[in-house]
Amino acid sequence: MDAHFILGTIYKDRGLHARALSMFRKVVELKPDHEEVQALLAAVAPPEPPPKRVPAASSAGSSRRPDEALLAAGLLGLAIPVRADVIVLEGGDRITGQVVAKGTKRLRVQTPYGLLVIPREKVERIKKDDGTEEVLNAPAPVPTPPRRRSRRCGSSSW
């Protein structure tokens, strides 16, 4: 959570508001009562258009105001998860990000830290955010040592 908050702050300071917004939403998803992130969200969120005024005659039967509907829609937008795949490398290391391109020799993965280009032969598998898994290079099976034949004490002739 701290990493998302720090990245969001860096993105905000550099004027990358869409990326900052994504990081701050992740912080809210992980810790909804985080106080600092609420103020930062308001600073980087795109300005909302002014609400349309509803004629008084049509709103007589409704107790909700347009502001409440906009607030509810904004809160629902915070709950949308960010798409992320997990790339498992040969040694077991994992990289979280979105696979943006798969070539015959390389994978391109967008992470919060930037675009990574990974040689395809170094990737064991990709765990996608929908729960499916794509195996690129299956790990070689570990050979089992041959079984030793046991000698029985009474069967050997010395």
C-alpha positions, 0 to 999 in steps of 0.5 A: 500500500505504501508503494502505491501511495508513494508512486501516486505522489510521484506521478502527481508531482510529475503531472501524470494525473491518470497514473496518480489516480490509478495508484491512489485508487489502489490505496483506497482499495487496500485501506479505505480509511487512509486520510491523506489519499482522499485529499490527493484523489480530489487533487488529481481526479478530473473535474466533473461537469456541473450537474444538470438541473432537474426541473422542480416538478419532476424531482418532487417524488425523489428525495435524492439530490443530483450531488448524491448520485454523483458522489455514489458514481464517484465512489463506485469508480474507486472500486474498479480494480486495476488489471494486472498479470503476474509474470513468473520468471524461470528462477521463481521471481514474479513481476506484476503488470499488464502484458502489452505485447507478446513477440516471438522473442520478447514480452513487453510488460507495463508496470507501475515503474515503467515498461519492461522488456523481458526475453521470452525464454526467461518467462516460465508462465503468465498468471492472468488477472482472470485466473487463467495461466499461460505456460511459456516455458515449462520447467524441466522435470527434476530427475529422481535419483535411482532407487538403491537395492537393499541387501538383506542381512541373511542373503549375502554370502561373504 
